[in-house]
């Protein structure tokens, strides 16, 4: 560590991580159950295409307008995926993959004429957790509180379409805060680590693993000065492995 | 020497060292060339760090804790400006919350504001690609620009650290003597390069071209920041067949594949120029940066046998 360290540097990052975990851990369990693990990549990419398109037709979107366009595009994709799951459930994961490459390459084609849109796409997909500041967290906290109220309020009665829509909003917000790598990890790793646990322990254990990973990752990144997001991903993978190994025995005894 | 005097001496040295550490002006540079320049002028009165290395594209960087910590304790910020760091510097300054280095303060220095910028677009049309509205920001490829910025750096250091003002004035005078002599040497050596045609990977070399009188035959990226299309590459080949160029140039952080492809197609050699301090094994400071640049240009375009 170089010199004295101000906790304020990493406090917003930790809060951002906690916000992301709050929604992504329960959503991730559903994603894993359905075996559609690349859905986050696809939805985020489509949100990006929406913003480039809006920019391309001359609508100079800023601030909240960008968010409306991004969430709108993500929700359209979510509605589409809800239908494909109804019609062709056996190939849903493959279709999600196809949606991802189409959205990713559509952005390349759209950007060929409008490289400034590339800055938007980068802002949207490659959020960096360390750049987060407090004012950015407030709208996300409000949105996530609403999503969680819907999610847990309805309990097991959340219909498939509800899952896809909640997912679209949650992902569009989180990729901008912490980037796609951390979004993917926060969804999948805690869910993977806890899937063998007794039902009532799964969510608390997954949240704990996630939180410990953000704490460890941010701490290591401060000590060794590595890019923060990448260190958190590795910390989470290690903790998930350790958790999957140790927790079942521990909790059975408890 | 008794044990007691040893102890006293040691503690005095420690005290001196810590007092010295306190007094040092912290310079936070966005690119390595400005950290090196501050070092040339400020010597041991300053401590300079760079946010990027020569092997990183200064348009984009990964967020690391030390960058925010560096901005927090900085007394002087030196960046190229003109939009080069727009993707991350505003965020970093906001996160750093250091009022000494905000725009308008003596601690905020955008180097390109103090030189004659090239390629300022007459009309900013977004269809033209990733153009910088304030002109080409890669000013460090002309050593005469570095001399202009050196004066501003010295002024700011005197302003921020008046106790060492004399030392900064001397540092600048010594640097200017040595630097101007070096420029004269480089210009003499590079005289045979005048009028040579070069192909650029990205529009990063406008200032080098205007300094050495190189002629820009074409750019691999039809629009800055956009990968080349098949039609553009085809046009490039036709154009280079009609009017060949002597060299294809890229920066060390740029992908060598496009320029190697073009070399295979046309037989024109390609080279990575160091671009900034640390951009090649030889380019360890500002002097060796230009030594290495001129040497590579001469070696590839004017083989020793023809000289």
Interface residues (C-beta under 8 A of the other chain):
Chain A: X2 X3 X5 X6 X9 X10 X111 X112 X113 X114 X115 X116 X118 X119 X122 X128 X129 X130 X131 X133 X221 X222 X225 X226 X227 X228 X229 X230
Chain B: X60 X62 X63 X64 X65 X66 X68 X69 X72 X73 X87 X88 X91 X92 X94 X95 X126 X127 X129 X130 X223 X224 X225 X226 X229
